[in-house]
Amino acid sequence: MSEFGRSTFPAQISGLAREIQCKLIALGIDWQDGSQMRRLAQAILSGKDDFGGSDDFSRRAMRELMGLVSLMNFSMAKAANRDVDVHGGACWKALASALWTESGQ
């Protein structure tokens, strides 16, 4: 990857973190509430899209959140493999921690 690619990691991570935060807000999830985050992590890990409700908006938001989580994990790993120090912010940190805990890692 070129140096240009290395320099875009922080912006990519920041954009993904912002979108994840928007999805959590849309789903009515407080990322400072550990029990809510663990339940959300369980839903993400099991592939359930009805966490925020059974209506079409909630299901779509949940599916989009799952995709964003996957992209964030991929981007963070890619940045780490290239020794680029990036941070996803407090919201991502809470979600990543819950996902790690719930996955049994």
Secondary structure, 3 states (H helix, E strand, C coil): CCHHHHHHHHHHHHHHHHHHHHHHHHCCCCCCCHHHHHHHHHHHHHCCCCCCCCCHHHHHHHHHHHHHHHHHHHHHHHHHHCCCCCCCHHHHHHHHHHHHHHHCC
